[in-house]
Amino acid sequence: MAVIVLLAPTGQVGFELARSLAPLGQLHYISRADVDFSDTAAVQQKVAALQPDVIVNAAAWTAVDKAETEAEGAYLLNAALPQALAQVAQQQNAWLVHYSSDYVYPGNGTAAWQECDQTAPLSVYGASKLAGDIAIQNACAKHLIFRTSWVYAARGNNFMRTMLKLALSREALKVVADQVGAPTPARLIAQVSCLALQQALIKGAQVSGIYHLAPKGETSWYGFAEAIFAFVRKKGIALQLQPAKFEAINTDQYPMLAKRPANSRLNLTKIEHTFGMQMPDWHGQLELTLEELLSSQTLLTD
């Protein structure tokens, strides 16, 4: 039975991984309450003591705008920590599963990015994630790096939950419509990670590499919000938001500290071909996640 160590089991992705990884082996959790993730030596010591066969890193700096002014913190969590884990994985002959971002790409054009495309991050956050990817590739022979986009879940702070809270309390709302990608639920990330990991444990280092992990299809942030509102209204939930006051705007009308990629489309051919998967459509995944959220009745309480 494989010994699996999961870092950050209470975050959006970590919570789903804790549920999905459990049947695969003996699962150990390491949270921020156990060790300071910015203390890479302490993390290495704690992980190595468990003698893992698999290390799954769900820890990350995710505050995109804050990274612009706190670059050191972003690089500690997004680059130094993955490097430290990669070193332990190499020493233990273990697999390292890690999560990266569409923000490593320049975000121009309209073609879906392939894993072999030139990277050129537009932000400190994106640069820190790319540094982590490179560090893992250089330090660890057995790794699965999943680049995801627009992550959300039924719990935690994310776009889906924010839009619903705003629509329940405001009559007017403006959402960016010129950035395009695929909203990716944390549940799907966890499920696909586990399916890929099961095969990696059998096939070995030949399947090591970077993979895009997202649903099929594409939409804008405005389209994402539009789909959210349409679904909850269909469920009989009354929103304060007035349809006539729900407006699409351009990125330059909603300035933020970190520059966002306009094109976050991810080509899924590699992950589907390597692991024999068929990625589902983003819209169906959104409905599943909304069903979970609405059944939990925690939208305004956590």
ROFIVO-310839 format. One record per residue: residue in one letter; x, y, z of N, C-alpha, C in turn. Coordinates in nm, 2 decimals, decimal comma. Each point is the difference from the previous one (the first is absolute). Layout:
BEGIN
PT r   n.xx   n.yy   n.zz  ca.xx  ca.yy  ca.zz   c.xx   c.yy   c.zz
PT a      X      Y      Z      X      Y      Z      X      Y      Z
...
This chain:
BEGIN
PT r   n.xx   n.yy   n.zz  ca.xx  ca.yy  ca.zz   c.xx   c.yy   c.zz
PT m   0,08  -0,12   0,00  -0,08   0,12   0,00   0,09   0,12   0,00
PT a  -0,03   0,10  -0,09   0,08   0,12  -0,01  -0,02   0,09   0,12
PT v   0,11   0,06   0,04  -0,01   0,10   0,10  -0,01   0,14  -0,07
PT i  -0,10   0,07   0,03  -0,03   0,13  -0,07   0,00   0,11   0,10
PT v   0,07   0,11  -0,03   0,01   0,12   0,08  -0,07   0,11  -0,07
PT l  -0,10   0,06   0,06  -0,07   0,11  -0,06   0,02   0,13   0,08
PT l   0,06   0,10  -0,07   0,02   0,13   0,06  -0,12   0,09  -0,02
PT a  -0,05   0,07   0,10  -0,11   0,09   0,00  -0,13  -0,07  -0,03
PT p  -0,05  -0,08   0,09  -0,12  -0,08  -0,03  -0,13   0,07   0,02
PT t   0,01   0,13   0,05  -0,13   0,07   0,02  -0,03   0,11  -0,10
PT g   0,09   0,03  -0,09  -0,03   0,09  -0,11  -0,10  -0,05  -0,10
PT q  -0,04   0,08  -0,10  -0,10  -0,04  -0,10   0,04  -0,14  -0,06
PT v   0,12   0,00  -0,06   0,05  -0,12  -0,07   0,04  -0,11   0,10
PT g   0,07   0,04   0,11   0,04  -0,09   0,10  -0,12  -0,08   0,06
PT f  -0,11   0,07   0,03  -0,12  -0,07   0,06  -0,05  -0,11  -0,09
PT e   0,00   0,03  -0,13  -0,05  -0,10  -0,10   0,10  -0,11  -0,02
PT l   0,13   0,03   0,01   0,10  -0,10  -0,01  -0,01  -0,10   0,12
PT a  -0,03   0,06   0,12   0,00  -0,08   0,12  -0,12  -0,11  -0,02
PT r  -0,10   0,04  -0,07  -0,11  -0,10  -0,02   0,04  -0,10  -0,11
PT s   0,06   0,05  -0,11   0,03  -0,09  -0,11   0,12  -0,09   0,02
PT l   0,10   0,05   0,07   0,12  -0,08   0,02  -0,01  -0,12   0,10
PT a  -0,10   0,02   0,09  -0,01  -0,10   0,11   0,00  -0,15  -0,04
PT p  -0,07  -0,03  -0,11   0,00  -0,15  -0,04   0,13  -0,05  -0,06
PT l   0,09   0,09  -0,03   0,13  -0,03  -0,07   0,11  -0,05   0,09
PT g  -0,01   0,02   0,13   0,11  -0,04   0,08  -0,02   0,05   0,15
PT q   0,11   0,00   0,07   0,01   0,05   0,13   0,02   0,15   0,00
PT l  -0,10   0,08   0,03   0,01   0,15  -0,02   0,04   0,07   0,12
PT h   0,10   0,09  -0,01   0,04   0,08   0,11  -0,02   0,15  -0,04
PT y  -0,05   0,08   0,09  -0,02   0,14  -0,03   0,11   0,09   0,07
PT i   0,05   0,10  -0,07   0,08   0,10   0,06  -0,06   0,14  -0,02
PT s  -0,04   0,07   0,10  -0,07   0,13  -0,02   0,09   0,11   0,05
PT r  -0,04   0,12  -0,02   0,07   0,12   0,05   0,01   0,00   0,15
PT a  -0,10  -0,07   0,07   0,01   0,00   0,14   0,11  -0,10   0,05
PT d   0,04  -0,09  -0,09   0,10  -0,09   0,04   0,14   0,05  -0,02
PT v   0,02   0,08  -0,11   0,13   0,05  -0,03  -0,02   0,13  -0,09
PT d   0,09   0,09   0,02   0,01   0,12  -0,09   0,04  -0,03  -0,14
PT f  -0,08   0,01  -0,09   0,03  -0,04  -0,14   0,11   0,08  -0,06
PT s   0,03   0,12   0,06   0,11   0,08  -0,06   0,13  -0,04   0,06
PT d   0,00  -0,09   0,10   0,12  -0,06   0,06   0,03  -0,13  -0,07
PT t   0,07   0,01  -0,12   0,01  -0,12  -0,08   0,08  -0,11   0,06
PT a   0,10   0,03   0,09   0,07  -0,11   0,06  -0,09  -0,07   0,10
PT a  -0,08   0,07   0,07  -0,09  -0,07   0,09  -0,10  -0,09  -0,07
PT v  -0,05   0,05  -0,12  -0,09  -0,07  -0,08   0,06  -0,13  -0,05
PT q   0,13   0,01  -0,05   0,07  -0,11  -0,05   0,01  -0,11   0,11
PT q   0,04   0,04   0,12   0,02  -0,09   0,11  -0,13  -0,07   0,03
PT k  -0,11   0,07   0,01  -0,13  -0,06   0,03  -0,05  -0,10  -0,10
PT v   0,02   0,04  -0,13  -0,04  -0,09  -0,11   0,08  -0,12  -0,01
PT a   0,14   0,01   0,01   0,09  -0,11  -0,01  -0,02  -0,10   0,11
PT a  -0,04   0,05   0,12  -0,02  -0,09   0,11  -0,11  -0,10  -0,02
PT l  -0,10   0,03  -0,09  -0,11  -0,08  -0,03   0,03  -0,11  -0,11
PT q   0,12   0,02  -0,06   0,05  -0,10  -0,11  -0,11  -0,02  -0,11
PT p  -0,04   0,11  -0,06  -0,11  -0,01  -0,10   0,04  -0,07  -0,13
PT d  -0,10  -0,05  -0,06   0,01  -0,05  -0,14  -0,06   0,11  -0,09
PT v  -0,09   0,08   0,05  -0,06   0,11  -0,07  -0,01   0,12   0,08
PT i   0,04   0,12  -0,05  -0,02   0,13   0,07  -0,09   0,08  -0,09
PT v  -0,11   0,05   0,06  -0,09   0,08  -0,08   0,00   0,14   0,06
PT n   0,03   0,10  -0,08   0,02   0,13   0,05  -0,12   0,09  -0,04
PT a  -0,09   0,02   0,10  -0,11   0,09  -0,03   0,02   0,14   0,07
PT a   0,12   0,02   0,05   0,03   0,13   0,06   0,04   0,10  -0,11
PT a  -0,04   0,12   0,01   0,04   0,10  -0,10  -0,04   0,14   0,05
PT w   0,07   0,10  -0,05  -0,04   0,14   0,01  -0,09   0,03  -0,11
PT t  -0,13   0,03   0,03  -0,10   0,02  -0,10  -0,05   0,15  -0,01
PT a   0,05   0,09   0,08  -0,04   0,14   0,00   0,08   0,07  -0,11
PT v  -0,07   0,00  -0,12   0,07   0,04  -0,12   0,05   0,15   0,01
PT d  -0,09   0,09   0,04   0,04   0,14   0,01   0,10   0,03   0,11
PT k  -0,02  -0,07   0,11   0,08   0,02   0,12   0,15  -0,04  -0,03
PT a   0,01  -0,09  -0,10   0,14  -0,05  -0,03   0,08   0,11  -0,07
PT e  -0,07   0,10  -0,06   0,07   0,11  -0,06   0,08   0,08   0,10
PT t  -0,05   0,01   0,12   0,07   0,08   0,11   0,07  -0,09   0,10
PT e  -0,03  -0,13   0,00   0,06  -0,09   0,09   0,06  -0,12  -0,07
PT a   0,09   0,03  -0,09   0,06  -0,10  -0,09   0,07  -0,11   0,08
PT e   0,07   0,04   0,10   0,08  -0,10   0,08  -0,09  -0,11   0,05
PT g  -0,12   0,04   0,06  -0,09  -0,10   0,05  -0,05  -0,09  -0,11
PT a  -0,03   0,06  -0,12  -0,05  -0,08  -0,11   0,10  -0,10  -0,05
PT y   0,13   0,04  -0,01   0,10  -0,09  -0,04   0,03  -0,11   0,10
PT l  -0,01   0,03   0,13   0,03  -0,10   0,10  -0,10  -0,11  -0,01
PT l  -0,13   0,03  -0,02  -0,10  -0,11  -0,01  -0,01  -0,06  -0,14
PT n   0,02   0,08  -0,10  -0,03  -0,05  -0,14   0,13  -0,05  -0,07
PT a   0,12   0,03   0,06   0,12  -0,05  -0,07   0,09  -0,07   0,10
PT a   0,03   0,06   0,12   0,09  -0,06   0,09  -0,06  -0,13   0,06
PT l  -0,12   0,00   0,04  -0,07  -0,11   0,06   0,00  -0,12  -0,10
PT p  -0,05   0,02  -0,12   0,00  -0,11  -0,10   0,14  -0,06  -0,03
PT q   0,10   0,09   0,00   0,14  -0,05  -0,02   0,04  -0,09   0,12
PT a  -0,03   0,04   0,12   0,03  -0,07   0,12  -0,07  -0,14   0,00
PT l  -0,12   0,00  -0,04  -0,08  -0,13  -0,01   0,06  -0,09  -0,11
PT a   0,04   0,07  -0,11   0,06  -0,08  -0,11   0,13  -0,07   0,04
PT q   0,07   0,07   0,08   0,13  -0,06   0,05  -0,03  -0,12   0,09
PT v  -0,10   0,01   0,09  -0,04  -0,11   0,09  -0,05  -0,12  -0,09
PT a  -0,08   0,04  -0,10  -0,06  -0,11  -0,08   0,11  -0,07  -0,08
PT q   0,10   0,07  -0,04   0,11  -0,07  -0,07   0,08  -0,09   0,09
PT q   0,02   0,05   0,12   0,08  -0,08   0,10  -0,08  -0,13   0,04
PT q  -0,13   0,02   0,01  -0,09  -0,12   0,04  -0,04  -0,08  -0,12
PT n   0,04   0,03  -0,12  -0,05  -0,06  -0,12  -0,15   0,00  -0,01
PT a  -0,06   0,12   0,04  -0,14   0,01   0,01  -0,06   0,09  -0,12
PT w  -0,13  -0,01  -0,02  -0,06   0,09  -0,10  -0,04   0,13   0,07
PT l   0,02   0,11  -0,07  -0,05   0,13   0,04  -0,11   0,05  -0,09
PT v  -0,12   0,03   0,06  -0,11   0,05  -0,07  -0,01   0,15   0,04
PT h  -0,01   0,09  -0,10   0,01   0,14   0,03  -0,10   0,07  -0,10
PT y  -0,05   0,12   0,05  -0,09   0,08  -0,08   0,05   0,13  -0,04
PT s  -0,01   0,03  -0,13   0,05   0,12  -0,06  -0,12   0,08  -0,06
PT s   0,03   0,09  -0,09  -0,10   0,10  -0,05   0,01   0,04  -0,14
PT d  -0,11   0,03  -0,06  -0,01   0,06  -0,13   0,08   0,14  -0,01
PT y   0,02   0,06   0,12   0,07   0,13   0,01   0,15  -0,01  -0,04
PT v   0,05  -0,12  -0,03   0,14  -0,01  -0,04   0,01   0,04  -0,15
PT y  -0,11   0,00  -0,07   0,00   0,04  -0,15  -0,02   0,15  -0,02
PT p   0,04   0,05  -0,11  -0,02   0,14  -0,03  -0,14   0,05  -0,02
PT g  -0,09  -0,09  -0,02  -0,14   0,04  -0,01  -0,05   0,07  -0,12
PT n   0,08  -0,01  -0,11  -0,04   0,07  -0,13  -0,06  -0,10  -0,09
PT g  -0,05   0,05  -0,11  -0,06  -0,09  -0,10  -0,13  -0,06   0,04
PT t  -0,04  -0,10  -0,08  -0,13  -0,07   0,03   0,02  -0,15   0,00
PT a   0,12  -0,05  -0,04   0,02  -0,15   0,00   0,02  -0,05   0,14
PT a  -0,05  -0,12   0,02   0,02  -0,06   0,13   0,15  -0,04   0,02
PT w   0,05   0,04   0,12   0,14  -0,02   0,03   0,03  -0,15   0,01
PT q   0,12  -0,04  -0,06   0,05  -0,14   0,02   0,11   0,00   0,10
PT e   0,03  -0,11   0,06   0,10  -0,01   0,11   0,14   0,04  -0,05
PT c   0,02  -0,02  -0,13   0,13   0,03  -0,05   0,02   0,15  -0,05
PT d  -0,11   0,08   0,01   0,01   0,14  -0,04   0,09   0,08   0,09
PT q   0,05   0,11  -0,06   0,09   0,09   0,07  -0,08   0,07   0,12
PT t   0,06   0,00   0,11  -0,06   0,06   0,12   0,05   0,15   0,00
PT a  -0,08   0,09   0,06   0,03   0,14   0,02  -0,10   0,06   0,09
PT p   0,01  -0,02   0,13  -0,10   0,05   0,10  -0,01   0,15  -0,01
PT l  -0,12   0,04   0,03  -0,03   0,15   0,00   0,00   0,06   0,14
PT s   0,02  -0,09   0,10  -0,01   0,05   0,14   0,10  -0,08   0,09
PT v   0,02   0,06   0,12   0,09  -0,07   0,09  -0,06  -0,14   0,04
PT y  -0,13   0,00   0,02  -0,06  -0,13   0,03   0,03  -0,10  -0,11
PT g  -0,02   0,03  -0,13   0,03  -0,09  -0,11   0,15  -0,04   0,00
PT a   0,09   0,10   0,02   0,14  -0,03   0,00   0,04  -0,09   0,12
PT s  -0,07   0,01   0,11   0,04  -0,08   0,12  -0,05  -0,15  -0,03
PT k  -0,12  -0,01  -0,07  -0,05  -0,14  -0,03   0,10  -0,06  -0,10
PT l   0,04   0,08  -0,10   0,09  -0,06  -0,10   0,13  -0,04   0,06
PT a   0,05   0,08   0,10   0,13  -0,04   0,07  -0,02  -0,13   0,07
PT g  -0,12  -0,02   0,06  -0,02  -0,13   0,06   0,00  -0,12  -0,09
PT d  -0,06   0,02  -0,12   0,00  -0,10  -0,10   0,14  -0,04  -0,04
PT i   0,08   0,10  -0,03   0,14  -0,03  -0,04   0,08  -0,06   0,10
PT a  -0,02   0,04   0,13   0,07  -0,06   0,11  -0,03  -0,15   0,02
PT i  -0,13  -0,03  -0,02  -0,04  -0,14   0,01   0,06  -0,09  -0,11
PT q   0,00   0,06  -0,12   0,05  -0,08  -0,12   0,15  -0,02   0,02
PT n   0,07   0,09   0,06   0,14  -0,01   0,01   0,04  -0,09   0,12
PT a  -0,08  -0,02   0,10   0,04  -0,07   0,12  -0,06  -0,14   0,02
PT c  -0,11  -0,03  -0,08  -0,07  -0,12   0,03  -0,04  -0,08  -0,12
PT a   0,04  -0,12  -0,01  -0,02  -0,08  -0,12  -0,14  -0,04  -0,02
PT k  -0,08  -0,02   0,11  -0,13  -0,05   0,00  -0,10   0,11   0,04
PT h  -0,06   0,07  -0,09  -0,09   0,11   0,04  -0,11   0,01  -0,10
PT l  -0,12   0,05   0,06  -0,11   0,04  -0,08  -0,04   0,14   0,03
PT i   0,02   0,09  -0,09  -0,03   0,14   0,02  -0,12   0,03  -0,08
PT f  -0,11   0,04   0,07  -0,13   0,03  -0,07  -0,02   0,15   0,00
PT r   0,00   0,05  -0,12  -0,04   0,15  -0,02  -0,15   0,01  -0,02
PT t  -0,06   0,07   0,09  -0,14   0,02   0,01  -0,04   0,14  -0,03
PT s  -0,13   0,03  -0,01  -0,05   0,13  -0,03  -0,13   0,03   0,08
PT w  -0,01   0,12   0,05  -0,13   0,05   0,05  -0,06  -0,10   0,10
PT v   0,08  -0,03   0,11  -0,05  -0,10   0,09  -0,11   0,05   0,10
PT y  -0,09  -0,08   0,02  -0,11   0,03   0,09  -0,05  -0,12   0,07
PT a  -0,09   0,01   0,10  -0,05  -0,11   0,07  -0,12   0,04   0,08
PT a  -0,07  -0,09   0,06  -0,12   0,03   0,08   0,03   0,06   0,13
PT r   0,13  -0,01   0,04   0,05   0,06   0,13   0,11   0,09  -0,03
PT g   0,03   0,09   0,10   0,12   0,09  -0,02  -0,04   0,13  -0,07
PT n   0,10   0,08  -0,03  -0,02   0,13  -0,07   0,04  -0,02  -0,15
PT n  -0,10   0,02  -0,08   0,02  -0,02  -0,15  -0,10   0,08  -0,07
PT f   0,02   0,01  -0,13  -0,09   0,08  -0,09  -0,15  -0,04   0,01
PT m  -0,02  -0,13  -0,01  -0,14  -0,05   0,00  -0,07   0,05   0,13
PT r   0,06  -0,02   0,11  -0,07   0,04   0,13  -0,01   0,15   0,01
PT t   0,10   0,07  -0,04   0,00   0,15   0,00  -0,11   0,05  -0,08
PT m  -0,02  -0,05  -0,13  -0,10   0,05  -0,09  -0,14  -0,03   0,07
PT l  -0,02  -0,11   0,06  -0,13  -0,03   0,06  -0,03   0,09   0,11
PT k   0,10   0,02   0,09  -0,02   0,09   0,11  -0,04   0,14  -0,05
PT l   0,07   0,05  -0,10  -0,03   0,13  -0,06  -0,13   0,01  -0,06
PT a  -0,04  -0,10  -0,07  -0,13  -0,01  -0,07  -0,12   0,00   0,10
PT l   0,03  -0,06   0,11  -0,11  -0,01   0,11  -0,01   0,14   0,07
PT s   0,09   0,08  -0,01   0,00   0,13   0,08   0,00   0,13  -0,09
PT r   0,03  -0,01  -0,13   0,01   0,12  -0,08  -0,10  -0,01  -0,12
PT e  -0,04   0,11  -0,05  -0,09   0,01  -0,11   0,09   0,01  -0,13
PT a   0,12   0,06   0,01   0,08   0,02  -0,12   0,14  -0,07   0,02
PT l   0,06  -0,05  -0,11   0,12  -0,07   0,00   0,07   0,01  -0,13
PT k   0,13   0,03   0,00   0,08   0,00  -0,12   0,11  -0,10   0,00
PT v   0,02  -0,08  -0,10   0,09  -0,11  -0,01   0,08   0,00  -0,13
PT v   0,13  -0,03   0,01   0,09   0,00  -0,11  -0,04  -0,10  -0,11
PT a   0,00   0,04  -0,12  -0,05  -0,09  -0,11   0,11  -0,03  -0,11
PT d   0,12   0,06   0,02   0,10  -0,02  -0,10   0,12  -0,08   0,04
PT q  -0,02  -0,08   0,11   0,10  -0,10   0,04  -0,07  -0,14  -0,02
PT v   0,06  -0,09  -0,06  -0,06  -0,13  -0,04   0,08  -0,12   0,06
PT g  -0,08  -0,09   0,06   0,06  -0,12   0,05  -0,10  -0,11   0,03
PT a   0,04  -0,09   0,08  -0,10  -0,11   0,04   0,00  -0,01   0,16
PT p  -0,11   0,03   0,06  -0,02  -0,01   0,14   0,02  -0,14   0,05
PT t   0,09  -0,02   0,09   0,04  -0,14   0,04  -0,03  -0,03   0,15
PT p  -0,09  -0,09   0,03  -0,04  -0,03   0,14   0,11  -0,08   0,07
PT a   0,02   0,03   0,12   0,10  -0,07   0,08  -0,02  -0,15   0,00
PT r  -0,13  -0,04   0,00  -0,04  -0,14   0,00   0,06  -0,07  -0,12
PT l  -0,01   0,06  -0,12   0,05  -0,06  -0,12   0,15  -0,01   0,01
PT i   0,06   0,10   0,05   0,15   0,00   0,01   0,04  -0,12   0,09
PT a  -0,07  -0,02   0,11   0,04  -0,12   0,08  -0,03  -0,13  -0,06
PT q  -0,11  -0,01  -0,07  -0,04  -0,13  -0,07   0,10  -0,03  -0,11
PT v   0,04   0,09  -0,08   0,09  -0,02  -0,11   0,14  -0,03   0,06
PT s   0,04   0,07   0,10   0,13  -0,02   0,06   0,01  -0,15   0,05
PT c  -0,10  -0,05   0,06   0,00  -0,13   0,05   0,01  -0,11  -0,11
PT l  -0,08   0,03  -0,10   0,00  -0,09  -0,12   0,14  -0,01  -0,06
PT a   0,06   0,12  -0,02   0,13   0,01  -0,06   0,11  -0,07   0,09
PT l  -0,02   0,03   0,13   0,10  -0,05   0,10   0,00  -0,16   0,00
PT q  -0,12  -0,05  -0,01  -0,01  -0,15   0,00   0,07  -0,06  -0,11
PT q   0,00   0,07  -0,12   0,07  -0,05  -0,12   0,15   0,02   0,02
PT a   0,03   0,12   0,05   0,15   0,03   0,02   0,07  -0,10   0,09
PT l  -0,07  -0,04   0,10   0,06  -0,10   0,10   0,03  -0,13  -0,07
PT i  -0,08  -0,03  -0,11   0,02  -0,12  -0,07   0,10   0,02  -0,12
PT k  -0,01   0,11  -0,07   0,08   0,02  -0,12   0,14   0,05   0,03
PT g   0,01   0,07   0,11   0,13   0,06   0,03   0,03   0,13  -0,06
PT a   0,13   0,04   0,00   0,04   0,14  -0,03  -0,02   0,03  -0,15
PT q  -0,04  -0,09  -0,08  -0,02   0,03  -0,14  -0,12   0,09  -0,02
PT v  -0,09   0,01   0,10  -0,12   0,09  -0,01   0,03   0,13   0,08
PT s   0,12   0,02   0,05   0,03   0,13   0,07  -0,02   0,11  -0,09
PT g  -0,04   0,12   0,05  -0,01   0,12  -0,08  -0,10   0,09   0,04
PT i  -0,02   0,10  -0,08  -0,10   0,11   0,02  -0,13  -0,04  -0,08
PT y  -0,11   0,02   0,06  -0,13  -0,03  -0,07  -0,10   0,11   0,03
PT h  -0,08   0,03  -0,10  -0,11   0,10   0,02  -0,12  -0,08   0,06
PT l  -0,06   0,06   0,10  -0,11  -0,06   0,07  -0,11   0,10   0,01
PT a  -0,10  -0,01  -0,09  -0,12   0,09   0,00  -0,11  -0,07  -0,07
PT p  -0,12   0,05   0,01  -0,11  -0,06  -0,07   0,01   0,04  -0,15
PT k  -0,08  -0,06  -0,09  -0,01   0,04  -0,14  -0,09   0,12  -0,01
PT g   0,02   0,07  -0,11  -0,08   0,12  -0,03   0,06   0,13   0,06
PT e  -0,06   0,11  -0,03   0,06   0,13   0,04  -0,12   0,10   0,03
PT t   0,03   0,10   0,08  -0,09   0,10   0,03   0,08   0,12   0,05
PT s  -0,07   0,11   0,02   0,06   0,12   0,06  -0,04   0,00   0,15
PT w   0,06   0,09   0,07  -0,05   0,02   0,14  -0,15   0,04   0,00
PT y  -0,03   0,08  -0,09  -0,14   0,04  -0,01  -0,09  -0,12  -0,03
PT g   0,04  -0,08  -0,10  -0,07  -0,12  -0,03  -0,01  -0,10   0,11
PT f   0,10  -0,01   0,08   0,01  -0,08   0,12  -0,11   0,05   0,10
PT a   0,00   0,13   0,02  -0,10   0,05   0,10  -0,14  -0,02  -0,06
PT e  -0,02   0,03  -0,12  -0,13  -0,02  -0,07  -0,05  -0,14   0,02
PT a   0,08  -0,10  -0,01  -0,04  -0,14   0,01  -0,03  -0,03   0,15
PT i   0,07   0,06   0,09  -0,03  -0,01   0,15  -0,14   0,05   0,03
PT f  -0,02   0,12  -0,05  -0,13   0,07   0,03  -0,12  -0,08  -0,06
PT a   0,02  -0,05  -0,12  -0,11  -0,07  -0,07  -0,03  -0,13   0,07
PT f   0,10  -0,06   0,05  -0,03  -0,13   0,07  -0,07   0,02   0,13
PT v   0,04   0,10   0,08  -0,06   0,01   0,13  -0,14   0,06  -0,01
PT r  -0,02   0,08  -0,10  -0,14   0,05  -0,03  -0,09  -0,12  -0,04
PT k   0,06  -0,09  -0,08  -0,08  -0,12  -0,04  -0,04  -0,09   0,13
PT k   0,08   0,02   0,10  -0,02  -0,08   0,12  -0,10   0,08   0,09
PT g  -0,05   0,11  -0,04  -0,10   0,08   0,07   0,06   0,09   0,11
PT i   0,13   0,03  -0,02   0,06   0,10   0,10  -0,01   0,14  -0,06
PT a  -0,06   0,09   0,08  -0,02   0,14  -0,04   0,13   0,08   0,02
PT l   0,04   0,06  -0,10   0,12   0,09   0,01  -0,04   0,15  -0,01
PT q   0,08   0,08   0,08  -0,02   0,14  -0,01   0,04   0,06  -0,13
PT l   0,10  -0,07  -0,06   0,05   0,05  -0,13  -0,11   0,01  -0,11
PT q   0,00   0,12  -0,06  -0,10   0,02  -0,11   0,07  -0,03  -0,13
PT p  -0,06  -0,09  -0,08   0,07  -0,04  -0,13   0,04   0,12  -0,08
PT a  -0,08   0,11   0,00   0,04   0,12  -0,09   0,12   0,07   0,06
PT k   0,04  -0,03   0,12   0,11   0,07   0,07   0,12  -0,09   0,02
PT f   0,00  -0,11  -0,07   0,11  -0,10   0,00   0,08   0,03  -0,13
PT e   0,11   0,07   0,01   0,08   0,05  -0,11   0,13  -0,07  -0,03
PT a   0,03  -0,02  -0,13   0,13  -0,04  -0,04   0,09   0,11  -0,02
PT i   0,12   0,00   0,06   0,10   0,10  -0,02   0,14  -0,05  -0,05
PT n   0,09   0,08  -0,04   0,13  -0,04  -0,04   0,10   0,01   0,12
PT t   0,11  -0,07  -0,02   0,10   0,00   0,11   0,04   0,14   0,04
PT d   0,02   0,09  -0,09   0,05   0,13   0,03  -0,10   0,08   0,08
PT q  -0,12  -0,04   0,01  -0,11   0,06   0,08   0,00  -0,05   0,14
PT y   0,08  -0,10   0,03   0,01  -0,05   0,13   0,15  -0,03   0,03
PT p   0,07   0,11   0,02   0,15  -0,01   0,02   0,03  -0,07   0,13
PT m   0,10  -0,09   0,00   0,05  -0,07   0,11   0,15   0,00   0,01
PT l   0,06  -0,02   0,11   0,15   0,01   0,02   0,07  -0,09  -0,09
PT a  -0,04  -0,13  -0,01   0,07  -0,09  -0,08  -0,07  -0,02  -0,14
PT k   0,08   0,00  -0,11  -0,06  -0,02  -0,13  -0,05  -0,14  -0,02
PT r  -0,12  -0,01  -0,05  -0,06  -0,13  -0,03   0,01  -0,04  -0,14
PT p   0,02  -0,13  -0,03   0,01  -0,05  -0,14  -0,14   0,01  -0,07
PT a  -0,01   0,05  -0,12  -0,12   0,01  -0,07  -0,04  -0,14  -0,05
PT n   0,10  -0,08  -0,03  -0,02  -0,14  -0,06   0,05  -0,10   0,10
PT s  -0,09  -0,07   0,07   0,03  -0,10   0,09  -0,04  -0,14  -0,05
PT r  -0,03  -0,01  -0,13  -0,04  -0,13  -0,05   0,12  -0,10   0,01
PT l  -0,04  -0,12   0,04   0,11  -0,11   0,02  -0,04  -0,12  -0,09
PT n   0,10  -0,04  -0,08  -0,01  -0,11  -0,08   0,00  -0,13   0,08
PT l  -0,09  -0,09  -0,01  -0,01  -0,12   0,09   0,04  -0,13  -0,07
PT t   0,06   0,01  -0,12   0,03  -0,12  -0,07   0,10  -0,09   0,07
PT k   0,10   0,06   0,07   0,11  -0,08   0,06  -0,06  -0,08   0,12
PT i  -0,08   0,06   0,08  -0,05  -0,08   0,12  -0,10  -0,10  -0,04
PT e  -0,08   0,03  -0,10  -0,10  -0,10  -0,05   0,07  -0,12  -0,07
PT h   0,10   0,03  -0,08   0,07  -0,11  -0,07   0,09  -0,08   0,10
PT t   0,08   0,06   0,08   0,09  -0,07   0,09  -0,08  -0,09   0,10
PT f  -0,11   0,05   0,06  -0,06  -0,08   0,10  -0,14  -0,05  -0,04
PT g  -0,03   0,01  -0,13  -0,12  -0,06  -0,05  -0,13   0,06   0,06
PT m   0,00   0,13   0,02  -0,11   0,07   0,06  -0,08   0,07  -0,11
PT q  -0,12   0,04   0,04  -0,08   0,09  -0,07  -0,05   0,11   0,09
PT m   0,05   0,12  -0,01  -0,03   0,11   0,09  -0,15   0,04  -0,03
PT p  -0,07   0,03   0,11  -0,14   0,04  -0,02  -0,01   0,15  -0,03
PT d  -0,12   0,04  -0,04  -0,03   0,14  -0,04  -0,01   0,08   0,13
PT w   0,04   0,13  -0,01   0,01   0,09   0,12  -0,14   0,02   0,05
PT h  -0,10   0,01  -0,09  -0,14   0,04   0,05  -0,06  -0,11   0,09
PT g   0,01  -0,12  -0,04  -0,05  -0,11   0,08   0,07  -0,01   0,13
PT q   0,13   0,03   0,01   0,08   0,00   0,12  -0,05   0,11   0,09
PT l  -0,03   0,12  -0,06  -0,05   0,11   0,08  -0,13  -0,04   0,07
PT e  -0,09  -0,07  -0,07  -0,13  -0,03   0,05   0,02  -0,10   0,12
PT l   0,09  -0,10  -0,01   0,03  -0,09   0,11   0,05   0,08   0,12
PT t   0,08   0,09  -0,02   0,06   0,08   0,11  -0,11   0,09   0,07
PT l  -0,08   0,06  -0,09  -0,11   0,08   0,06  -0,10  -0,09   0,08
PT e  -0,03  -0,11  -0,05  -0,09  -0,09   0,07   0,06  -0,03   0,14
PT e   0,13  -0,03   0,00   0,07  -0,03   0,13  -0,01   0,12   0,09
PT l   0,02   0,12  -0,05  -0,01   0,12   0,08  -0,14   0,03   0,05
PT l  -0,09  -0,01  -0,08  -0,14   0,03   0,04  -0,05  -0,10   0,10
PT s   0,04  -0,13  -0,01  -0,04  -0,10   0,09   0,06   0,02   0,14
PT s   0,12   0,06   0,00   0,07   0,02   0,13  -0,05   0,12   0,08
PT q  -0,07   0,09  -0,07  -0,06   0,12   0,06   0,10   0,08   0,08
PT t   0,13   0,01  -0,05   0,10   0,07   0,07   0,05   0,13  -0,07
PT l  -0,07   0,04  -0,10   0,04   0,11  -0,09   0,03   0,12   0,08
PT l  -0,08   0,04   0,09   0,02   0,13   0,07   0,05  -0,02   0,14
PT t   0,04  -0,13   0,03   0,04  -0,02   0,14   0,15  -0,03   0,02
PT d   0,07  -0,03  -0,11   0,14  -0,03   0,02   0,09   0,08  -0,10
